[in-house]
Amino acid sequence: MTNITLTTYDWVPELPRGFVRDLRIRWALEEAGMPYNVASTPFRQREAEHLAHQPFAQVPWLTDGDLSIFETGAILLHLGAQSHRLMPGDPAGRAKVTEWLFAALNSVEAASLPWSILRFSKPEAGIPEALVGFLSARLSRMEAVLSSGDWLAGSFSVADIAMVDVLRLVGRLGGLGDYPACQAYVVRATARPTFIKAHADQMAHFAAADHR
């Protein structure tokens, strides 16, 4: 019996399905071939037990034996340390994966997330030019990096899982049109059978709750 349990919402509306961040962890676990269980926490009512595991009342969190870990970056690092399919064993390789994992969450997502929120909400004044420029600068740098190799740290790793998921949302909202290397990177990664399974499993998990 596995000791790993991934907890996500019991249900979400249709719009965010396929983009809820438990997908990052499902994908990593599938890549590593680690058996795991999926548990649910109520979407509409964030109670004390939820907050005990995730103080911001978000998902996912992972329990691994006696450990309970929240934030996808922290969970990906935890899983990477357990599988060479997710992170190399040598110090230089681990450092490279780690820096790109943090870059996905701190440099790229820091620009893409506020832009994405405004794209969804469609403010009357439009998206501020400074924010558009911020994201463009980050995507231009990623375009240069991704033009020279398939993956960020040599072989596929947790850094790619995080970066692809960040860029996927930008692409969904039409923000990758001028960045062909970024587009190709997302297509390449999401064609992996592990992503396809993780995505299908998340969609099925939320769809199963539609008529409860």
N, C-alpha and C positions, 0 to 999 in steps of 0.2 A: 504493500500500500504506500502511495506517495506521501511525502511530508509537505509537499509544496501545494499551496492553495492560492489562487489568484481571485481577488474579490473585485467585482465591478457592480454597476447598478443592475437592479432587477429589470429595468425598462428605461428607455429614453425615447423621445419623439423621433420621427423618421429622419429629420434633417441632419442630426449629428451621427447617425448610424454609419458605421464604417470608419469613423474618425475619433471615436471615444478612445482615450489613451491606453486603456487596457489592451488595445490591439498591439501596441509596441511590445508588451510583455508576452502576450500570446505568441507573437512572431518569434521572439527570442527563444522561448521555451520550445517551440517547434523546430527551430534551427538547431538547438542543442540536443534535441531528442530526449528532453527531460519529461517524464510523466508528471501531470499536474491535475488538480481539481479546480473547478470554477465555482465560486460561491457568489451570492447576490446580497446587496444591501439596498434598502429602499431608495428610489430616486426622489420620491415626493416627500419623504420624511427623514431628515438626517438626525439620527438620535445619538445618545451618549456613546453607545458601542462603536458607531461609525467614527465619531470624533476621537475616540481612544486610539484608533488605528491611523486616522487621517485627520489631523487637526483643522484642515481647511474644508472638510466635508466634501472632498472630491474623491475620485477614483483614478487609478486603482491603488490597492495595496497588496502586498505579497506576504504570506506567512510561510516560513521555511523552518519547520520544527518549532523551536521556541522563539524564533526571530519574527518580528513584524516590521516590514519596511514600506514606507510610502515615498512618493516622487519617482517618476519613471526613470530618471537618470540614476538615482541611487539603486533602484531595482536592477537596471541593466548592468551596472557595475558589479553588483552582487552576483548576478548570474554569469557574467563574463569571467569572474574569478573562478567559476566552477567548470568552465568548458572552453577548450581551445578552439572550438567551432565559433565561439563568440568573441574571444580575445586571445592573442598569442600568449605563450608562456614566458617569453623572454622579456627582460625589463624594458628594452627599447621598444618592442612591439606593444607592450602594455601601455607605455607612456604615450605612444602615438594614437592608439585607440582612445585613451582617456582624454587627450587634449581635443580630439575631434568630436567626441561625445559632448564635452562641455561647450565646444564651439557651436554645435547644433542647437543646444538649449539656451546658451547665453548670448551668442553673437547673431545667429540667424533667427531663431524663434523670438528673440527680444524685438526684432524688427517686424517679423511676419505676423505675430499674434495681434498686436494692436491694429495693423493694417487689415487683417482678416476680419476682426470684429467690426470695423467700420464698413468694410465691404458688405458684410451681412446686414448691418443696420441701415446703410444707405442714408447718411446724414444729408440734410438739405444743402449744407455748405460744401459738401464733397469731402474727400479725404485731404487733410492738410498736405501741402507740397513737401514740407519738411519730412513728414512720415513716408511719403512716396519715395523721396530721395534716399532716406535711410534704408528702406528695403532694397531699392535699386542698387545701392552701393554694396550691400551684403550679397545680393544675387550676382552681381558682376564679379565679385571675388570668387564666389562658388563656381561660376562659369569657367573661370580660368583654372581653378583646381581640378574640376571634373573633366576638362578637356584633355587631361594628360593621363588618365587612368580610369579603370572601371570602378574602383572602390577607394575609400578615403585613406585606409591604412594598409594597403597591399591586398590582403584578402578581406572578404566580407566579414563584418564585425558588428558589435552593438552600436558603434558609431554610425554605421550606415543605416541601421534600423531607426535611430533617432533622427538623423538628417533627412532620410527619405520621408519619414512621416511628417516632418516639418514642411518639406517642400511639396508634399502631396496636397496639403491644404491650400497652399499658394496656387498650385496648378488647378485645383478645383475651382478657384475663384478667378481664373484667367490671368494669373500673374506671372506665368513662366513663358509667355509667348515670345519674348525676345531672348530667351536663354535656352538654346537647343541642347547644350550639354547637360543642363539641369533636367530638362525634359527627358532626355535619353536615359539618364541615371535613374529617374523615378520609374520609367517603363521597365528598365532592366531589372530593378530590384523587385518591383511588384509582380513580375512574371515568375518569380521563384515559387515553387510549389508550397513552401512554408508560409509565405505571405498569403497566397490564395486560400490555404486552409484556415489560417488565423482570421482572415477577413470574413470568410464564409461562416466560421464558428461564431464570431461576434454578431453578425447579422442575424443568424438563427437564434442566438440567445435572446436578443431583444424582440425579435418577431414572435417568439414563443409566448411572450407575456402580453401580446396585444389584446387577447380576448379573455384574459383572466378577470 
